[in-house]
Structure formats: C-alpha cells, structure tokens
C-alpha cells in the first residue's frame, strides 16, 4: 500500500473522531489546552491500537481468506464507508443537543475513543489480508487522528456541527473509493 492511500485511509478513519471532537468542543463549558490534548491523545491512541488488534485477528485467518483479499477489502471498506455516511445523514436529520455533563471526563473520552475506532479494527483485518506494515500504518493513523482531533476540539468551539457531518460524509465516501480501487487493481493484475 502506498503512502497516499494510507494517509487517505487514516483521514477517513479520523473523520468520526474529528466529528466527535468537534462536538465536544461545541458542547463543552470550558475548552483548555489540557482538554484538547486529552481528547486528541485518547482518540489517536484508540485509532492506532485498533488496527493492530484487527491485524492480528486477520493474520490468524489470513491463509483461509488470502484468495479473497480484494473482496474482503472492498466489502469491509465499503461497509464502513456506507455506515459513516448513514450515521452522518441521521445526525444531520436529528441533531442531538449538547448535554449538560462534562464531556471531557476520562470515562467519556475512553468510551468515545473506543466507539470511534471500531472501524479501525476492521481496517486492521483488511491490512492483514493485504500484508501491510501494521506498525507504520497504526502510527500514521494515530498521528493523523491526533492532529485532526486537536483541530476538531478547537474549531468546534468556533464553527459548529456542520463541518463534522461533512467530514464523516467525505470520510465514508473516501473509504468506499479506496475499497473499489483495491478491488479494481486486483482485477487488472489478473
């Protein structure tokens, strides 16, 4: 997998975390450097660790599914992308109002970090089937998520939720396109 594709996947995965960080920034009573860094670190950590877990799960079954890797990549990436688009549309139609609780608690950030990184687990399975360097990939995904979330909390305070919905729509569409690209490249190489 080339670096551009990896960066695009990382940006797509980071879009959910970015949207949640943006929402946290909008809903927080007080945003500080500490809360921005706590959010970015938590989300970046989970986005980096989940592909590693998925990778090792995928390696366990890689012999069985290696002949179907292009189909698996297409189906997983497309399913994640479609889910991201669907969630963004639902959120746009029924926006949730900000709660009165503190959004920057450790418990809340960990739950949000796990919830926004489940798709990264599935990407890790795809990476195993495609024999991608998982440590480099996880590092790139974690750093990009960290940067996106740092920016997300900060601008959430300034610009509102519209950007978060657009980010998830774009991220979902990008994952579908990457899945199609992997599938088409495999078909051409036959």
C-alpha positions in Angstrom: 0.0 0.0 0.0 1.4 3.4 -0.9 1.7 6.3 1.5 -1.0 8.4 -0.2 -3.5 5.5 0.2 -2.5 5.0 3.9 -2.9 8.8 4.6 -6.3 8.8 2.9 -7.4 5.8 4.9 -6.1 7.5 8.1 -8.0 10.7 7.2 -11.2 8.6 6.6 -10.8 6.8 9.9 -10.1 10.1 11.7 -13.3 11.7 10.4 -15.5 10.0 13.0 -13.1 11.0 15.8 -12.9 14.5 14.3 -16.7 14.9 14.3 -16.9 13.8 18.0 -14.0 16.1 19.0 -15.8 18.9 17.2 -19.0 18.1 19.0 -17.1 18.0 22.3 -15.6 21.4 21.6 -19.1 22.8 20.8 -20.8 21.3 23.9 -18.0 21.9 26.5 -18.5 24.6 29.0 -14.7 25.2 29.0 -12.1 24.2 26.5 -8.5 24.2 27.7 -5.2 23.0 26.2 -5.4 20.1 28.6 -8.8 19.0 27.4 -7.8 19.4 23.7 -4.7 17.3 24.3 -6.6 14.7 26.3 -9.2 14.3 23.6 -6.6 14.1 20.8 -4.4 11.7 22.6 -7.3 9.4 23.6 -8.8 9.3 20.1 -5.3 8.9 18.5 -4.4 6.1 20.8 -7.5 4.1 20.1 -7.4 4.7 16.4 -3.8 3.4 16.4 -4.3 0.4 18.7 -7.5 -1.0 17.0 -5.9 -1.7 13.6 -3.1 -3.6 15.4 -5.7 -5.8 17.2 -7.6 -6.2 13.9 -4.4 -7.1 12.1 -3.5 -9.9 14.5 -7.1 -11.2 14.3 -6.8 -11.1 10.5 -3.4 -12.8 10.5 -4.9 -15.7 12.4 -7.3 -16.3 9.4 -5.1 -14.9 6.6 -4.3 -18.3 5.0 -8.0 -19.1 4.6 -9.0 -15.7 3.2 -5.9 -14.7 1.2 -7.5 -15.6 -2.1 -10.5 -13.4 -1.3 -8.4 -10.4 -0.1 -9.7 -8.0 -2.7 -13.3 -8.9 -2.0 -12.7 -8.6 1.8 -11.1 -5.2 1.4 -13.9 -4.0 -0.9 -16.7 -5.2 1.4 -15.1 -4.1 4.7 -14.1 -0.6 3.4 -17.4 -0.1 1.7 -19.5 -1.3 4.7 -17.6 1.1 7.0 -17.9 3.9 4.5 -21.6 3.4 4.0 -22.1 3.2 7.8 -20.2 6.5 8.2 -22.4 8.2 5.5 -25.6 6.8 7.0 -24.6 8.0 10.5 -23.8 11.5 9.2 -27.2 11.7 7.4 -29.0 10.5 10.6 -27.1 13.1 12.7 -27.9 15.8 10.1 -31.7 15.0 10.2 -31.8 14.6 14.0 -29.0 16.7 15.6 -28.5 16.0 19.3 -28.4 18.9 21.6 -25.5 19.4 23.9 -25.8 17.7 27.2 -25.1 19.4 30.5 -22.5 16.9 31.6 -18.7 17.5 31.3 -17.7 16.0 28.0 -14.0 15.8 28.9 -14.1 13.2 31.7 -11.8 10.2 31.4 -14.7 7.8 31.2 -16.4 9.8 28.4 -13.3 10.2 26.3 -12.4 6.5 26.6 -15.9 5.5 25.6 -15.8 7.9 22.7 -12.3 6.8 21.7 -13.5 3.1 21.5 -16.7 3.9 19.7 -15.0 6.0 17.0 -12.3 3.4 16.4 -14.3 0.2 15.9 -14.0 0.8 12.1 -10.2 0.9 12.6 -10.4 -2.7 13.9 -12.0 -3.8 10.6 -9.3 -1.9 8.7 -6.7 -3.8 10.6 -8.2 -7.1 9.4 -8.0 -5.7 5.8 -4.4 -4.7 6.4 -3.6 -8.3 7.5 -5.0 -9.7 4.3 -3.1 -7.2 2.2 0.2 -7.8 4.2 0.5 -4.1 5.1 3.2 -3.0 7.6 0.9 -2.6 10.6 3.2 -0.6 12.9 3.8 2.1 10.3 0.2 2.1 9.4 -1.0 2.3 13.0 1.5 5.1 13.7 0.3 7.2 10.7 -3.4 6.6 11.6 -2.8 7.6 15.3 -0.8 10.7 14.4 -3.4 11.9 11.8 -6.2 11.2 14.2 -4.4 13.2 17.0 -3.9 16.2 14.7 -7.5 16.1 13.4 -8.9 15.9 16.9 -6.7 18.7 18.2 -8.1 20.8 15.4 -11.6 19.5 15.9 -12.0 20.4 19.5 -10.6 23.9 18.9 -12.8 24.7 15.9 -15.8 23.0 17.5 -15.9 25.9 19.8 -15.9 28.3 16.9 -17.8 26.9 14.0 -20.5 24.3 15.0 -21.6 20.9 13.9 -22.0 21.3 10.1 -18.3 20.6 9.5 -18.4 17.4 11.5 -21.2 15.9 9.4 -19.4 16.9 6.2 -16.2 15.3 7.5 -18.0 12.0 8.1 -19.7 12.1 4.6 -16.3 12.7 3.0 -14.5 10.0 5.1 -17.2 7.4 4.2 -17.1 8.2 0.5 -13.3 8.1 0.6 -13.3 4.6 2.2 -15.7 3.3 -0.5 -13.5 4.7 -3.2 -10.3 3.1 -1.7 -12.1 -0.3 -1.4 -13.1 0.0 -5.1 -9.6 0.9 -6.1 -8.1 -2.1 -4.3 -10.7 -4.4 -5.9 -10.1 -2.9 -9.4 -6.3 -3.1 -9.1 -6.6 -6.8 -8.2 -8.8 -7.4 -11.2 -6.4 -5.6 -13.5 -3.4 -7.6 -12.2 -5.1 -10.9 -13.0 
